[in-house]
Amino acid sequence: MTPKHPSESLTTLTDLVLPSETNPLNNLFGGELLARMDRAASIAARRHSRRIVVTASVNHVAFNRAIPLGSVVTVEAKVSRAFKSSMEIYIDIWVEDRESGNKTKANEAIYTFVAVDDTGRPVEVPQIVPETELEKQRFDAALRRKQLSLVLAGKMNPHDATELKALFF
Ligand SMILES: CC(C)(COP(=O)(O)OP(=O)(O)OC[C@H]1O[C@@H](n2cnc3c(N)ncnc32)[C@H](O)[C@@H]1OP(=O)(O)O)[C@@H](O)C(=O)NCCC(=O)NCCS
């Protein structure tokens, strides 16, 4: 399979925050943002693999900044690393200033998707070749994030998580 660049899976979703999508403080409801991120990540994973993809895990979400009613929110998702059948998708959330149009990063998240066949069995995906400095950093750290996710899910023995253990010793 021909390797691909992260930019080939880049998916950008821009939408408003409507009153039905806010919490009692009039900020975007966390579950609504999770759904938007899941949609963008799923398209990115599909663009990379050209297969059916399913969410395997939400590895990390940081709600660093509240997003007020009426904001224009952009969700940017890209495959940061591909393994055998799984792909790590890195998501950046940007909020646009109404007057200047400048975008400020509000949140970020990391999802894992798996490519599957028509019966739901995992299938192989193309590898990723990072290009930019940020893509290289995210690529390098993805293996330990995968190991952490598998350990937390009870699918990997912590003793086998060599890349993750190297962080501590
Ligand atoms: C995700 C799913 C396909 C994995 O199937 P499985 O039988 O566990 O298959 P495997 O153990 O071979 O795992 C497949 C890949 O997923 C990875 N994976 C599985 N669980 C993971 C987790 N919690 N975190 C990170 N990666 C995970 C495995 O490491 C493997 O990666 P690799 O092939 O790149 O090495 C299966 O659990 C599934 O269909 N889950 C439901 C998905 C779904 O419906 N999501 C929507 C939310 S309801």
The ligand as an SDF file (V2000), in Angstrom:
LIG
                    3D

 48 50  0  0  0  0  0  0  0  0999 V2000
  -12.5570   -1.3020   17.3070 C   0  0  0  0  0  0  0  0  0  0  0  0
  -12.7440   -2.7670   16.9480 C   0  0  0  0  0  0  0  0  0  0  0  0
  -12.9330   -2.9110   15.4390 C   0  0  0  0  0  0  0  0  0  0  0  0
  -11.4630   -3.5060   17.3730 C   0  0  0  0  0  0  0  0  0  0  0  0
  -11.6830   -4.8520   17.0990 O   0  0  0  0  0  0  0  0  0  0  0  0
  -10.8300   -6.0040   17.8280 P   0  0  0  0  0  0  0  0  0  0  0  0
  -11.5130   -7.2710   17.5970 O   0  0  0  0  0  0  0  0  0  0  0  0
  -10.5160   -5.5720   19.2180 O   0  0  0  0  0  0  0  0  0  0  0  0
   -9.5780   -6.0460   16.9220 O   0  0  0  0  0  0  0  0  0  0  0  0
   -8.0620   -5.9890   17.3060 P   0  0  0  0  0  0  0  0  0  0  0  0
   -7.7770   -6.4190   18.7130 O   0  0  0  0  0  0  0  0  0  0  0  0
   -7.3600   -6.7040   16.2010 O   0  0  0  0  0  0  0  0  0  0  0  0
   -7.7540   -4.4370   17.2130 O   0  0  0  0  0  0  0  0  0  0  0  0
   -7.7280   -3.7870   15.9650 C   0  0  0  0  0  0  0  0  0  0  0  0
   -6.8700   -2.5560   16.1150 C   0  0  0  0  0  0  0  0  0  0  0  0
   -7.5060   -1.6740   17.0170 O   0  0  0  0  0  0  0  0  0  0  0  0
   -6.5900   -1.2830   18.0330 C   0  0  0  0  0  0  0  0  0  0  0  0
   -7.3480   -1.0050   19.2390 N   0  0  0  0  0  0  0  0  0  0  0  0
   -8.3440   -1.7670   19.7600 C   0  0  0  0  0  0  0  0  0  0  0  0
   -8.7880   -1.1780   20.8910 N   0  0  0  0  0  0  0  0  0  0  0  0
   -8.0510   -0.0480   21.0630 C   0  0  0  0  0  0  0  0  0  0  0  0
   -8.0140    0.9680   22.0560 C   0  0  0  0  0  0  0  0  0  0  0  0
   -8.8390    0.9360   23.1140 N   0  0  0  0  0  0  0  0  0  0  0  0
   -7.1220    1.9620   21.9260 N   0  0  0  0  0  0  0  0  0  0  0  0
   -6.2740    2.0130   20.8670 C   0  0  0  0  0  0  0  0  0  0  0  0
   -6.2630    1.0760   19.8920 N   0  0  0  0  0  0  0  0  0  0  0  0
   -7.1280    0.0650   20.0080 C   0  0  0  0  0  0  0  0  0  0  0  0
   -5.6660   -2.4900   18.1600 C   0  0  0  0  0  0  0  0  0  0  0  0
   -4.4460   -2.1270   18.7850 O   0  0  0  0  0  0  0  0  0  0  0  0
   -5.4850   -2.8580   16.7170 C   0  0  0  0  0  0  0  0  0  0  0  0
   -4.5940   -1.9280   16.1210 O   0  0  0  0  0  0  0  0  0  0  0  0
   -3.5690   -2.3380   14.9510 P   0  0  0  0  0  0  0  0  0  0  0  0
   -4.2760   -3.2880   14.0170 O   0  0  0  0  0  0  0  0  0  0  0  0
   -3.2600   -1.0480   14.2640 O   0  0  0  0  0  0  0  0  0  0  0  0
   -2.3780   -2.9270   15.6060 O   0  0  0  0  0  0  0  0  0  0  0  0
  -13.9510   -3.3960   17.6910 C   0  0  0  0  0  0  0  0  0  0  0  0
  -13.6980   -3.3850   19.0880 O   0  0  0  0  0  0  0  0  0  0  0  0
  -15.2470   -2.6750   17.4130 C   0  0  0  0  0  0  0  0  0  0  0  0
  -15.8570   -2.8740   16.3730 O   0  0  0  0  0  0  0  0  0  0  0  0
  -15.7080   -1.8380   18.3730 N   0  0  0  0  0  0  0  0  0  0  0  0
  -16.9240   -1.0650   18.1970 C   0  0  0  0  0  0  0  0  0  0  0  0
  -16.6560    0.2030   17.3840 C   0  0  0  0  0  0  0  0  0  0  0  0
  -17.8440    1.1050   17.3570 C   0  0  0  0  0  0  0  0  0  0  0  0
  -18.9510    0.6720   17.1310 O   0  0  0  0  0  0  0  0  0  0  0  0
  -17.5980    2.4110   17.5930 N   0  0  0  0  0  0  0  0  0  0  0  0
  -18.6180    3.3850   17.6180 C   0  0  0  0  0  0  0  0  0  0  0  0
  -18.9420    3.7590   19.0370 C   0  0  0  0  0  0  0  0  0  0  0  0
  -20.3780    2.9780   19.5940 S   0  0  0  0  0  0  0  0  0  0  0  0
  1  2  1  0
  2  3  1  0
  2  4  1  0
  2 36  1  0
  4  5  1  0
  5  6  1  0
  6  7  2  0
  6  8  1  0
  6  9  1  0
  9 10  1  0
 10 11  2  0
 10 12  1  0
 10 13  1  0
 13 14  1  0
 14 15  1  0
 15 16  1  0
 15 30  1  0
 16 17  1  0
 17 18  1  0
 17 28  1  0
 18 19  1  0
 18 27  1  0
 19 20  2  0
 20 21  1  0
 21 22  1  0
 21 27  2  0
 22 23  1  0
 22 24  2  0
 24 25  1  0
 25 26  2  0
 26 27  1  0
 28 29  1  0
 28 30  1  0
 30 31  1  0
 31 32  1  0
 32 33  2  0
 32 34  1  0
 32 35  1  0
 36 37  1  0
 36 38  1  0
 38 39  2  0
 38 40  1  0
 40 41  1  0
 41 42  1  0
 42 43  1  0
 43 44  2  0
 43 45  1  0
 45 46  1  0
 46 47  1  0
 47 48  1  0
M  END
$$$$
